[in-house]
Amino acid sequence: MIASRLRERRVQLGVSVKLKTLTAGQHVESNLATGLIATHEQPDASEMFTDAGALVIVTDVFWLERVNGTLPAITEKHVIVDASSNRYEVVMVQNQGGEGNRLKVMTRALR
């Protein structure tokens, strides 16, 4: 599906990735990556169990392409912020496309 017409038709968003850390009892965020282009889709909300057994409702999926030849280093401790300042907590990350061509980032919306 790399360079497919389906990918070209998806809505593209500018997103930033922030690292959330706990410092002195407060959550502090710092920019990890800015200016990334992602495609976004909202499948039907689905339930997923984390490794710890917690139930999470997945509401949004972001697809990120390679930047300078490598995929962005996104993990479950990151938060994605789009151009409209909507915030999404990363629930799961999967390397897609066989050769590290795309990154599937499953998220849930933060309020």
C-alpha positions in Angstrom: 0.0 0.0 0.0 3.0 2.3 -0.1 2.3 5.2 -2.5 -1.2 3.8 -3.2 -4.2 5.9 -4.2 -5.8 5.0 -0.8 -3.0 6.6 1.1 -3.1 9.7 -1.1 -6.8 10.2 -0.4 -6.5 10.0 3.4 -6.6 13.3 5.3 -3.1 14.5 6.1 -2.3 16.4 9.3 0.7 18.1 10.7 1.5 16.6 14.1 4.0 17.0 16.9 5.1 14.2 19.2 5.7 15.1 22.9 7.4 13.1 25.6 5.5 13.0 28.9 7.5 12.5 32.0 6.7 12.7 35.7 8.9 15.3 37.5 8.3 16.3 41.1 4.8 14.9 41.1 3.8 16.8 37.9 3.6 15.6 34.3 5.9 17.7 32.2 5.9 17.5 28.4 8.8 18.2 26.0 8.8 18.2 22.2 10.3 15.1 20.8 9.5 15.7 17.1 7.7 18.5 15.3 6.4 19.1 11.8 5.6 15.4 11.1 3.1 14.7 8.4 0.6 11.9 9.3 -2.5 10.5 7.7 -5.4 10.1 10.1 -8.3 7.8 10.3 -11.1 7.3 12.8 -12.3 3.7 12.7 -15.1 2.6 14.8 -14.0 2.8 18.5 -12.6 -0.5 19.5 -11.5 -2.0 22.8 -8.0 -3.2 23.4 -6.2 -4.8 26.4 -2.7 -3.5 27.3 0.1 -5.8 28.5 -0.9 -4.9 32.0 -4.5 -6.0 31.4 -6.1 -2.5 31.3 -9.0 -1.9 28.9 -8.4 1.0 26.5 -10.8 2.5 23.9 -8.9 3.1 20.7 -10.4 6.0 18.8 -7.9 7.3 16.3 -5.2 5.8 14.1 -2.2 7.8 12.7 0.0 6.5 9.9 3.5 8.1 9.7 5.9 7.8 6.9 9.7 7.8 7.0 11.5 11.0 7.9 15.1 11.3 6.5 15.1 7.6 5.8 13.9 6.3 9.2 10.6 6.0 11.0 9.9 8.4 13.9 10.8 6.8 17.3 7.3 6.8 18.9 6.4 4.6 21.9 3.5 4.3 24.3 4.9 7.1 26.6 4.4 9.7 23.9 1.5 12.1 23.2 0.6 13.2 19.6 -0.7 16.8 19.2 -2.3 17.8 15.9 -2.5 21.3 14.3 -5.8 21.9 16.0 -4.2 21.2 19.4 -6.1 18.0 19.8 -4.2 15.6 22.0 -3.9 11.8 21.6 -2.3 9.4 24.0 -0.3 6.6 22.2 -1.7 3.2 23.0 0.2 1.0 20.6 2.8 1.3 17.8 3.3 -1.1 14.9 5.8 -1.1 12.2 3.9 -1.6 9.0 4.8 -2.1 5.3 7.3 -4.8 5.7 10.5 -2.8 5.4 9.9 -0.1 7.9 8.0 2.0 5.5 5.2 3.1 7.7 4.3 3.4 11.3 0.8 2.6 12.6 0.1 4.5 15.8 -3.1 3.6 17.6 -4.3 6.3 20.1 -7.1 7.5 22.3 -8.2 11.0 22.5 -7.3 13.0 25.6 -9.7 15.5 27.1 
